[in-house]
């Protein structure tokens, strides 16, 4: 029996592939996290917070801006 045939039939070959892909995904995630904490991290975090807050309320937010705009036009 050859070693290639023995390794191919090994029950651990699927586990090794899973661990390898899991490790590469973790390494990719860690690299993305390290890269994201750059120069404009605080600004990006604030913008993401505002986007996350306003997105579900997009119609209300648009109506509020329209009302404020009409109010400013009425005062002018």
Buried (B, 14 or more C-beta within 10 A) or exposed (E): EEEEEEEEEEEEEEEEEEEEEEEEEEEEEEEEEEEEEEEEEEEEEEEEEEEEEEEEEEEEEEEEEEEEEEEEEEEE
